[in-house]
Amino acid sequence: MGSAAVRPFGRLVVLLATPRAARWVMAGFIVLLVM
């Protein structure tokens, strides 16, 4: 159960660490908020 929860968080950290991914994540949140 712990490993299953750690994997997604690790991916999010890696995505946030990259500027390109961060921009896509921000765009995704904006789209969700608009919808």
Secondary structure, 3 states (H helix, E strand, C coil): CHHHHHHHHHHHHHHHHCHHHHHHHHHHHHHHHHC
